[in-house]
């Protein structure tokens, strides 16, 4: 009967509970941001900045942990920071809900509202069931003809003096009639809503109007020709409140943006330190068996997969009958799981590796190895690919769901997103984390890197063919290669090349390059691309680009292998020495004359 290493049980518990705690929040942050009114460009910019913060804090905190031998204290403190910064996200209000519309006045009056999706008309009609009305505050720019009509037909005598044409002299001696801003209240009859075919616009009836500050309601009509005015409105309707018209540059002037951003930055810092320090602790406990890292890390996928499925279902169930998704239950899930993680992690027992004489000098030696340089470039590329999936896959799925109108696909989209994460974890990550040590022995780190790039290209190209979001579920099995094998390769390679006493520093540095440069730049480019083209085109272009980079990586490794002695290139090499070694043993190999490169 195989023995159980009791020292590793708290580590397994940490991976299980920490990922179970972050899974109800992290995957849904982009769609929560979308619900709060942020555009894809704003979200992409946020996810550009967040990994940069991680890039700064990971090596800094790693060096601090190595210098003062305080890994565990930092580890526990940043778990608490993650809880304290995630929980208040649920209280961030949405952006101002002023929407744009054109007021069309003739024998009857309507509002022409654009920038809608296919469900808005149905949702408005549903809001008008039972002949209910929607109250709106309007601010419209009326021309002289419209003002004269309002004065005469609506009996708003206070506007009559404004109806006299006001001429503004332009620089080239031309004259134009100025528009007058008029504020009034309106009652909409949403049961009289008509979508315009082949457009993203609709008409909805205006049944009554009331001058701001007045107490009499009038029926709006124009006996003369059609009068049109551009308006801004604030309505007591969740459906219409979604149709904001804030530009990306205007968003940063609102406190909601800074509140949301500040909490995200703090939570990302907390997670970044917990992940990098936690991995360093894990490799220290594993000692000369780093190949068993995947067996520990796979419990994180178990926790993530279980809780994210439940979280998606809870959000949809909690939000039945609401215009917006209610994320309240998942924030409490997060708080409970991460609190349990803090308790379990406090039971971890290990001895921190003594500090190196000069951390910076020893870490700097790694960059002289061309293999390490190629590894770091590979980290940037796979980090960019990961950003597309982490931050914009759900955005793309919701874009596809919108094409189905108001079907069950859209109603249960959060459940689908939870299932996506579930398949990623149970069908992909867990098997590959479990097998990662064996795979790396068989094919080597360098070939594993090429395989990851190839899997990303196939995954992106398959996404580009989707028409129904539910068909993404089988594609998520590739997450075993694009995250499970990727993460195991990244963490174990970092452990192999880390000089003694710099474990946390190197893990932090590798994580910083992966997220701070790779994920950050990937988020930026993904945000720009999603703003300019369809999600299908974004993934098609990205898939082809990654396929080219995969070929370049294979060629680069081939030429490097002709000039370097490769370590850990096969199972035979692995069994003939401590080539797949603990950090201490790995660095000893650096001092041997025959050593030139790790794979």
C-alpha positions as CSV (number, residue, x, y, z in Angstrom):
1,X,0.0,0.0,0.0
2,X,1.6,3.3,-1.0
3,X,2.5,5.6,1.9
4,X,0.9,9.1,2.2
5,X,3.1,12.1,2.7
6,X,1.3,13.9,5.5
7,X,3.4,17.1,5.0
8,X,1.8,17.4,1.6
9,X,-1.9,17.2,2.7
10,X,-2.1,20.9,3.8
11,X,-0.5,21.9,0.5
12,X,-3.1,19.8,-1.4
13,X,-5.8,21.5,0.8
14,X,-4.5,24.9,-0.1
15,X,-4.6,24.3,-3.8
16,X,-8.1,22.8,-3.5
17,X,-9.5,25.6,-1.3
18,X,-7.7,28.6,-2.9
19,X,-8.9,27.7,-6.4
20,X,-12.3,26.8,-5.1
21,X,-12.5,30.3,-3.5
22,X,-11.3,32.3,-6.5
23,X,-13.3,30.3,-9.1
24,X,-16.7,31.8,-8.3
25,X,-15.3,35.3,-9.0
26,X,-12.3,35.4,-11.4
27,X,-14.0,33.9,-14.5
28,X,-17.0,36.2,-14.2
29,X,-15.2,39.5,-13.7
30,X,-15.1,40.4,-17.4
31,X,-18.9,39.8,-17.8
32,X,-19.6,41.6,-14.5
33,X,-17.6,44.5,-15.9
34,X,-19.7,44.4,-19.0
35,X,-22.9,44.4,-16.9
36,X,-21.6,47.5,-15.0
37,X,-21.3,49.3,-18.4
38,X,-17.6,48.9,-19.3
39,X,-16.7,48.3,-22.9
40,X,-14.4,45.6,-24.3
41,X,-11.7,48.2,-24.7
42,X,-11.9,49.3,-21.1
43,X,-11.9,45.7,-19.9
44,X,-9.0,44.9,-22.1
45,X,-7.1,47.9,-20.7
46,X,-7.9,46.8,-17.1
47,X,-6.5,43.3,-17.8
48,X,-3.5,44.9,-19.4
49,X,-2.7,46.8,-16.1
50,X,-3.6,44.0,-13.7
51,X,-0.8,41.5,-14.8
52,X,1.7,44.4,-14.7
53,X,0.9,44.9,-11.1
54,X,1.5,41.2,-10.6
55,X,4.7,41.5,-12.5
56,X,5.9,44.1,-10.1
57,X,4.8,42.5,-6.9
58,X,5.7,38.8,-7.6
59,X,9.5,39.2,-7.8
60,X,9.5,41.9,-5.2
61,X,7.6,39.9,-2.6
62,X,9.6,36.8,-3.7
63,X,12.9,38.5,-3.0
64,X,11.5,39.8,0.3
65,X,10.4,36.3,1.3
66,X,13.9,34.8,0.4
67,X,15.8,37.7,2.1
68,X,13.9,37.6,5.4
69,X,12.8,33.9,5.3
70,X,9.1,34.9,5.7
71,X,7.5,32.9,3.0
72,X,4.7,31.6,5.1
73,X,3.8,34.9,6.8
74,X,3.5,36.6,3.4
75,X,1.6,33.7,2.0
76,X,-1.1,33.9,4.7
77,X,-1.2,37.7,4.7
78,X,-2.0,37.8,1.0
79,X,-4.7,35.2,1.3
80,X,-6.5,37.7,3.6
81,X,-5.8,40.5,1.2
82,X,-7.5,38.5,-1.6
83,X,-10.6,38.1,0.6
84,X,-10.7,41.7,1.7
85,X,-10.4,43.0,-1.9
86,X,-12.7,40.6,-3.7
87,X,-15.7,40.8,-1.4
88,X,-16.5,44.5,-1.8
89,X,-16.6,44.1,-5.7
90,X,-20.3,43.2,-5.3
91,X,-21.1,46.7,-4.0
92,X,-19.6,48.6,-7.0
93,X,-22.4,50.5,-8.7
94,X,-22.8,50.6,-12.4
95,X,-21.9,53.5,-14.7
96,X,-24.4,56.3,-15.2
97,X,-27.3,54.9,-17.2
98,X,-28.1,57.9,-19.4
99,X,-28.9,56.6,-22.9
100,X,-29.3,58.2,-26.3
101,X,-32.4,58.3,-28.4
102,X,-34.1,60.3,-31.2
103,X,-37.6,61.7,-30.4
104,X,-39.8,61.3,-33.5
105,X,-43.0,63.5,-33.3
106,X,-45.8,63.3,-35.8
107,X,-49.4,62.1,-35.4
108,X,-48.0,59.9,-32.7
109,X,-44.6,60.1,-30.9
110,X,-42.0,57.5,-30.6
111,X,-38.4,57.1,-29.4
112,X,-35.9,55.6,-31.8
113,X,-33.3,53.8,-29.8
114,X,-30.3,52.2,-31.3
115,X,-27.2,50.2,-30.1
116,X,-29.5,47.4,-28.9
117,X,-29.3,43.6,-29.1
118,X,-31.9,41.3,-30.4
119,X,-33.5,40.8,-26.9
120,X,-34.2,44.5,-26.1
121,X,-37.5,44.7,-28.0
122,X,-38.8,41.5,-26.4
123,X,-37.7,42.7,-23.0
124,X,-39.4,46.0,-23.4
125,X,-42.6,44.4,-24.5
126,X,-42.4,42.2,-21.5
127,X,-42.0,45.2,-19.2
128,X,-45.2,46.7,-20.8
129,X,-47.4,43.7,-19.9
130,X,-50.6,44.9,-18.2
131,X,-50.4,48.3,-20.0
132,X,-47.7,49.5,-17.6
133,X,-45.6,52.5,-18.5
134,X,-41.9,53.4,-18.1
135,X,-41.0,56.8,-16.6
136,X,-38.1,58.6,-18.2
137,X,-36.4,62.0,-17.7
138,X,-35.6,63.5,-21.1
139,X,-33.2,66.2,-22.2
140,X,-33.7,67.0,-25.9
141,X,-32.1,69.5,-28.3
142,X,-35.1,71.1,-30.1
143,X,-34.8,73.1,-33.3
144,X,-37.0,76.2,-34.0
145,X,-39.7,74.2,-35.8
146,X,-40.0,71.6,-33.1
147,X,-40.1,74.4,-30.4
148,X,-42.9,76.2,-32.2
149,X,-44.9,72.9,-32.4
150,X,-44.3,72.3,-28.7
151,X,-45.4,75.8,-27.9
152,X,-48.6,75.5,-30.0
153,X,-49.7,71.9,-29.8
154,X,-48.4,70.8,-26.3
155,X,-49.5,74.0,-24.6
156,X,-46.1,74.6,-23.1
157,X,-46.3,78.4,-23.2
158,X,-43.1,78.9,-21.2
159,X,-41.2,77.7,-24.3
160,X,-42.9,80.1,-26.7
161,X,-40.3,82.8,-26.3
162,X,-37.6,80.1,-27.1
163,X,-39.3,79.2,-30.3
164,X,-38.2,82.5,-32.0
165,X,-35.3,81.6,-34.3
166,X,-31.9,82.3,-32.7
167,X,-29.2,82.9,-35.4
168,X,-25.6,82.1,-34.6
169,X,-23.1,83.8,-36.9
170,X,-20.4,81.5,-38.0
171,X,-16.8,82.4,-38.9
172,X,-17.5,82.4,-42.7
173,X,-20.5,84.8,-42.4
174,X,-23.0,81.9,-42.6
175,X,-25.8,81.8,-40.1
176,X,-27.5,78.8,-38.5
177,X,-30.4,78.3,-36.1
178,X,-29.3,77.3,-32.6
179,X,-30.8,74.3,-30.9
180,X,-32.5,74.8,-27.5
181,X,-32.1,72.3,-24.7
182,X,-35.4,71.3,-23.2
183,X,-35.9,69.0,-20.2
184,X,-39.1,67.1,-19.6
185,X,-40.5,63.9,-18.3
186,X,-42.0,61.2,-20.5
187,X,-44.1,58.0,-20.0
188,X,-43.3,55.2,-22.5
189,X,-45.7,52.5,-23.5
190,X,-43.3,49.6,-24.1
191,X,-46.1,47.3,-25.3
192,X,-46.0,49.4,-28.4
193,X,-42.4,48.5,-29.4
194,X,-41.3,47.7,-32.9
195,X,-37.8,46.5,-33.9
196,X,-36.5,47.7,-37.2
197,X,-35.5,44.9,-39.5
198,X,-31.8,44.5,-40.4
199,X,-30.8,47.2,-38.0
200,X,-29.9,47.4,-34.3
201,X,-32.6,50.0,-33.7
202,X,-36.2,50.0,-32.4
203,X,-39.2,52.3,-32.0
204,X,-41.1,52.5,-28.7
205,X,-44.2,54.7,-28.1
206,X,-44.2,57.9,-26.0
207,X,-47.7,58.2,-24.5
208,X,-47.4,61.3,-22.2
209,X,-45.0,64.1,-21.6
210,X,-44.6,66.6,-18.8
211,X,-42.5,69.8,-18.7
212,X,-39.8,69.6,-16.0
213,X,-41.1,71.3,-12.9
214,X,-44.7,71.1,-14.3
215,X,-47.7,69.1,-13.0
216,X,-49.7,68.6,-16.2
217,X,-49.3,65.7,-18.6
218,X,-49.9,66.2,-22.3
219,X,-50.2,63.8,-25.3
220,X,-47.3,64.5,-27.5
221,X,-48.1,65.0,-31.2
222,X,-47.1,67.3,-34.1
223,X,-49.8,68.3,-36.5
224,X,-47.3,69.6,-39.1
225,X,-44.4,67.6,-40.6
226,X,-42.3,65.0,-38.8
227,X,-40.1,66.6,-36.1
228,X,-37.0,64.9,-34.8
229,X,-34.8,65.8,-31.8
230,X,-31.8,64.1,-30.4
231,X,-32.2,63.3,-26.7
232,X,-30.5,61.9,-23.6
233,X,-32.7,60.0,-21.2
234,X,-32.6,58.3,-17.8
235,X,-35.4,55.7,-17.5
236,X,-36.7,53.6,-14.6
237,X,-36.1,50.5,-16.7
238,X,-33.3,47.9,-16.4
239,X,-33.5,47.2,-20.1
240,X,-33.1,50.8,-21.2
241,X,-30.5,51.5,-18.5
242,X,-28.2,49.0,-20.2
243,X,-28.0,51.2,-23.3
244,X,-25.5,53.6,-22.1
245,X,-23.6,55.9,-24.4
246,X,-20.5,56.8,-22.4
247,X,-17.3,56.9,-24.5
248,X,-14.2,55.0,-23.3
249,X,-12.5,58.2,-22.4
250,X,-15.4,59.4,-20.3
251,X,-15.5,56.2,-18.2
252,X,-12.3,57.1,-16.3
253,X,-13.9,60.2,-14.9
254,X,-16.4,58.2,-12.9
255,X,-15.7,57.0,-9.4
256,X,-17.2,53.6,-10.3
257,X,-14.3,52.9,-12.6
258,X,-11.7,53.8,-10.0
259,X,-13.5,51.8,-7.3
260,X,-13.7,48.8,-9.5
261,X,-10.1,49.1,-10.7
262,X,-8.7,49.6,-7.2
263,X,-10.4,46.5,-5.8
264,X,-9.3,44.5,-8.8
265,X,-5.6,45.6,-8.5
266,X,-5.6,44.7,-4.8
267,X,-7.1,41.3,-5.4
268,X,-4.7,40.6,-8.3
269,X,-1.8,41.5,-6.1
270,X,-3.1,39.1,-3.4
271,X,-3.6,36.2,-5.9
272,X,-0.2,36.8,-7.6
273,X,1.7,36.5,-4.3
274,X,-0.3,33.6,-3.0
275,X,0.3,31.6,-6.3
276,X,4.0,32.3,-6.7
277,X,4.9,31.9,-3.0
278,X,2.7,28.9,-2.7
279,X,4.4,27.1,-5.6
280,X,7.8,27.9,-4.1
281,X,6.7,26.3,-0.8
282,X,5.3,23.3,-2.7
283,X,8.6,22.6,-4.5
284,X,10.5,23.1,-1.2
285,X,8.4,20.4,0.4
286,X,8.7,18.1,-2.6
287,X,12.5,18.3,-2.3
288,X,14.1,16.0,-4.9
289,X,10.7,14.9,-6.4
290,X,9.6,18.0,-8.4
291,X,7.9,15.6,-10.8
292,X,5.2,15.2,-8.3
293,X,4.2,18.8,-8.5
294,X,1.4,18.1,-10.9
295,X,-0.1,15.6,-8.4
296,X,-0.4,18.5,-5.9
297,X,-1.5,21.2,-8.3
298,X,-4.3,19.1,-9.8
299,X,-6.3,19.5,-6.6
300,X,-6.6,23.2,-7.5
301,X,-8.3,22.2,-10.7
302,X,-10.7,19.9,-8.6
303,X,-11.6,22.8,-6.4
304,X,-11.9,25.3,-9.3
305,X,-14.0,22.9,-11.4
306,X,-16.5,22.0,-8.7
307,X,-17.1,25.5,-7.4
308,X,-17.3,27.3,-10.8
309,X,-20.1,24.9,-12.0
310,X,-22.0,25.6,-8.8
311,X,-21.3,29.3,-9.0
312,X,-22.6,29.6,-12.6
313,X,-25.8,27.8,-11.7
314,X,-26.3,29.9,-8.5
315,X,-26.0,33.2,-10.5
316,X,-28.5,32.1,-13.1
317,X,-30.9,30.7,-10.4
318,X,-30.5,33.8,-8.2
319,X,-31.2,36.0,-11.2
320,X,-34.4,34.5,-12.6
321,X,-36.8,37.3,-13.5
322,X,-34.2,40.0,-13.2
323,X,-32.8,42.1,-16.1
324,X,-29.3,41.8,-14.6
325,X,-27.4,38.9,-13.2
326,X,-27.1,38.9,-9.4
327,X,-23.6,37.8,-8.3
328,X,-24.2,38.0,-4.6
329,X,-24.0,34.3,-3.7
330,X,-20.6,33.8,-5.4
331,X,-19.0,36.5,-3.3
332,X,-20.1,34.7,-0.1
333,X,-18.8,31.4,-1.6
334,X,-15.4,33.0,-2.2
335,X,-15.2,34.4,1.4
336,X,-16.0,31.0,3.0
337,X,-13.6,29.0,0.8
338,X,-10.7,31.4,1.2
339,X,-11.2,31.7,5.0
340,X,-11.0,27.9,5.1
341,X,-7.9,28.1,2.9
342,X,-6.2,30.4,5.4
343,X,-6.9,28.0,8.3
344,X,-5.6,25.0,6.3
345,X,-2.5,26.8,5.0
346,X,-1.5,27.9,8.5
347,X,-0.9,24.1,9.1
348,X,1.7,23.8,6.4
349,X,5.1,22.7,7.9
350,X,8.4,23.0,6.0
351,X,11.9,24.4,6.3
352,X,12.6,27.4,3.9
353,X,15.8,27.0,1.8
354,X,18.7,29.1,3.1
355,X,19.2,32.4,1.3
356,X,21.7,32.6,-1.6
357,X,24.7,34.9,-1.0
358,X,23.6,37.2,-3.8
359,X,20.1,36.7,-5.1
360,X,20.3,39.1,-8.0
361,X,23.7,37.8,-9.2
362,X,22.7,34.2,-9.1
363,X,19.3,34.8,-10.8
364,X,21.0,36.9,-13.4
365,X,23.2,33.9,-14.4
366,X,20.2,32.2,-15.8
367,X,19.8,34.7,-18.6
368,X,23.1,33.7,-20.1
369,X,21.6,30.4,-21.2
370,X,19.9,30.6,-24.6
371,X,17.5,27.9,-23.6
372,X,16.3,30.0,-20.7
373,X,15.9,33.0,-22.9
374,X,13.7,31.0,-25.4
375,X,11.7,29.7,-22.4
376,X,11.0,33.3,-21.3
377,X,9.9,34.3,-24.8
378,X,7.7,31.2,-24.9
379,X,6.2,32.4,-21.6
380,X,5.2,35.7,-23.1
381,X,3.5,34.1,-26.1
382,X,1.5,31.5,-24.1
383,X,0.7,34.3,-21.6
384,X,-0.8,36.3,-24.5
385,X,-2.8,33.3,-25.6
386,X,-4.0,32.6,-22.1
387,X,-5.3,36.2,-21.9
388,X,-7.7,35.6,-24.8
389,X,-9.2,32.7,-22.9
390,X,-9.2,34.0,-19.4
391,X,-10.6,37.4,-20.2
392,X,-12.5,37.2,-23.4
393,X,-13.8,33.6,-23.9
394,X,-17.0,34.3,-21.9
395,X,-17.3,37.7,-23.7
396,X,-17.3,35.7,-27.0
397,X,-19.7,33.1,-25.7
398,X,-22.2,35.8,-24.7
399,X,-21.7,37.5,-28.1
400,X,-22.7,34.1,-29.7
401,X,-25.7,33.8,-27.2
402,X,-27.0,37.2,-28.3
403,X,-27.4,35.8,-31.8
404,X,-30.0,33.4,-30.5
405,X,-32.2,36.2,-29.2
406,X,-34.1,35.6,-26.0
407,X,-33.7,31.8,-25.9
408,X,-32.8,29.6,-23.0
409,X,-29.2,29.8,-24.3
410,X,-29.0,33.5,-23.1
411,X,-31.1,32.8,-19.9
412,X,-28.7,30.1,-18.8
413,X,-25.4,31.6,-20.1
414,X,-23.8,31.7,-16.7
415,X,-24.6,28.0,-16.2
416,X,-22.9,27.3,-19.5
417,X,-19.9,29.4,-18.5
418,X,-19.7,27.4,-15.3
419,X,-19.8,24.1,-17.3
420,X,-17.1,25.5,-19.5
421,X,-14.8,25.9,-16.5
422,X,-15.9,22.5,-15.2
423,X,-14.9,20.7,-18.5
424,X,-11.6,22.7,-18.5
425,X,-10.8,21.4,-15.0
426,X,-12.1,17.9,-14.9
427,X,-11.7,17.0,-18.6
428,X,-8.5,18.8,-19.2
429,X,-6.4,20.2,-16.3
430,X,-6.7,17.3,-13.8
431,X,-5.6,14.5,-16.1
432,X,-2.7,16.5,-17.5
433,X,-1.6,17.8,-14.1
434,X,-1.6,14.2,-12.9
435,X,0.3,13.0,-16.0
436,X,2.6,16.1,-16.3
437,X,5.6,14.5,-14.6
438,X,5.5,11.4,-16.9
439,X,4.8,13.6,-20.0
440,X,7.8,15.8,-19.3
441,X,10.1,12.8,-18.8
442,X,9.0,11.3,-22.1
443,X,9.0,14.3,-24.4
444,X,11.1,16.9,-22.5
445,X,10.2,20.5,-21.5
446,X,11.1,21.9,-25.0
447,X,8.8,19.6,-26.9
448,X,6.1,20.2,-24.3
449,X,6.4,23.9,-25.0
450,X,5.9,23.3,-28.7
451,X,2.9,21.0,-28.0
452,X,1.3,23.8,-25.9
453,X,1.6,26.3,-28.7
454,X,0.1,23.8,-31.2
455,X,-2.8,23.1,-28.9
456,X,-3.5,26.9,-28.5
457,X,-3.6,27.3,-32.3
458,X,-6.1,24.4,-32.7
459,X,-8.2,25.7,-29.8
460,X,-8.5,29.2,-31.3
461,X,-9.3,28.0,-34.8
462,X,-12.0,25.7,-33.4
463,X,-13.5,28.7,-31.5
464,X,-13.6,30.7,-34.7
465,X,-16.0,28.1,-36.2
466,X,-18.6,28.2,-33.5
467,X,-22.2,29.3,-34.1
468,X,-23.8,27.9,-31.0
469,X,-22.0,28.6,-27.7
470,X,-22.8,25.2,-26.3
471,X,-20.5,23.6,-28.8
472,X,-17.5,25.1,-27.1
473,X,-17.7,22.4,-24.3
474,X,-15.8,19.7,-26.2
475,X,-13.2,22.2,-27.2
476,X,-12.4,22.9,-23.6
477,X,-10.8,19.5,-23.3
478,X,-7.8,21.1,-24.9
479,X,-7.3,23.1,-21.7
480,X,-5.4,20.1,-20.4
481,X,-2.6,21.0,-22.8
482,X,-3.1,24.8,-22.9
483,X,-3.1,25.2,-19.1
484,X,-2.4,21.9,-17.3
485,X,0.7,21.0,-19.2
486,X,1.6,24.7,-19.7
487,X,1.6,25.4,-15.9
488,X,3.4,22.2,-14.9
489,X,6.1,23.0,-17.6
490,X,6.4,26.6,-16.4
491,X,6.6,25.8,-12.7
492,X,8.9,22.8,-12.9
493,X,11.3,24.4,-15.3
494,X,11.5,27.5,-13.1
495,X,12.3,25.2,-10.1
496,X,15.0,23.4,-12.1
497,X,16.9,26.5,-13.1
498,X,16.5,28.4,-9.8
499,X,19.8,28.8,-7.9
500,X,19.7,27.6,-4.2
501,X,17.9,30.1,-2.0
502,X,16.2,31.9,-4.8
503,X,13.2,29.6,-5.3
504,X,10.5,32.2,-4.5
505,X,12.3,34.9,-6.5
506,X,12.6,32.8,-9.6
507,X,9.0,31.5,-9.3
508,X,7.9,35.1,-8.9
509,X,10.0,36.2,-11.9
510,X,8.6,33.5,-14.2
511,X,5.1,34.3,-13.1
512,X,5.7,38.0,-13.6
513,X,6.8,37.5,-17.2
514,X,3.9,35.1,-17.9
515,X,1.3,37.5,-16.5
516,X,3.0,40.9,-16.4
517,X,4.1,40.8,-20.0
518,X,2.3,37.9,-21.7
519,X,-1.2,38.1,-20.2
520,X,-1.0,41.9,-19.9
521,X,-0.2,42.5,-23.6
522,X,-2.6,39.8,-24.7
523,X,-5.4,41.5,-22.8
524,X,-4.6,44.8,-24.4
525,X,-4.6,43.4,-28.0
526,X,-7.6,41.2,-27.4
527,X,-9.6,44.2,-26.1
528,X,-8.7,46.2,-29.2
529,X,-9.5,43.3,-31.5
530,X,-12.9,42.6,-30.0
531,X,-13.8,46.2,-30.3
532,X,-13.0,46.3,-34.0
533,X,-14.2,42.8,-35.3
534,X,-16.3,39.8,-34.4
535,X,-15.1,37.3,-31.8
536,X,-14.9,34.6,-34.5
537,X,-12.5,36.7,-36.6
538,X,-10.4,37.5,-33.5
539,X,-9.9,33.8,-32.7
540,X,-9.2,32.9,-36.4
541,X,-6.5,35.5,-36.7
542,X,-5.0,34.5,-33.4
543,X,-5.0,30.8,-34.1
544,X,-3.1,31.3,-37.4
545,X,-0.6,33.6,-35.7
546,X,0.1,31.1,-32.9
547,X,0.5,28.3,-35.5
548,X,3.2,30.3,-37.2
549,X,4.9,30.9,-33.8
550,X,4.7,27.2,-33.0
551,X,6.7,26.4,-36.2
552,X,9.2,29.1,-35.4
553,X,9.6,27.6,-31.9
554,X,10.2,24.1,-33.2
555,X,12.9,25.5,-35.6
556,X,14.6,27.5,-32.9
557,X,14.8,24.5,-30.6
558,X,16.1,22.3,-33.4
559,X,19.0,24.7,-34.1
560,X,19.7,25.2,-30.4
561,X,19.8,21.5,-29.8
562,X,22.5,21.1,-32.5
563,X,24.8,23.3,-30.4
564,X,23.9,22.4,-26.8
565,X,23.9,19.3,-24.7
566,X,20.3,18.7,-23.7
567,X,19.3,17.6,-20.2
568,X,16.1,15.8,-19.5
569,X,15.5,15.0,-23.2
570,X,14.1,11.6,-22.7
571,X,13.1,9.0,-20.2
572,X,16.5,7.3,-20.7
573,X,18.3,10.5,-19.6
574,X,16.0,10.9,-16.7
575,X,16.7,7.5,-15.3
576,X,20.5,7.8,-15.7
577,X,20.9,10.6,-13.3
578,X,19.3,13.4,-11.2
579,X,18.6,15.4,-14.3
580,X,15.0,16.1,-13.3
581,X,16.2,17.4,-10.0
582,X,15.4,19.5,-7.0
583,X,16.6,23.2,-7.2
584,X,19.7,22.4,-5.2
585,X,20.7,19.5,-7.4
586,X,19.9,21.4,-10.5
587,X,22.2,24.3,-9.7
588,X,25.0,21.8,-8.9
589,X,24.7,20.7,-12.5
590,X,25.4,24.3,-13.5
591,X,28.9,23.9,-12.0
592,X,29.7,20.8,-13.9
593,X,31.9,21.4,-17.0
594,X,29.5,19.2,-19.2
595,X,26.4,21.4,-18.4
596,X,25.3,23.8,-21.0
597,X,21.5,23.9,-21.0
598,X,18.3,22.6,-19.4
599,X,15.3,21.4,-21.4
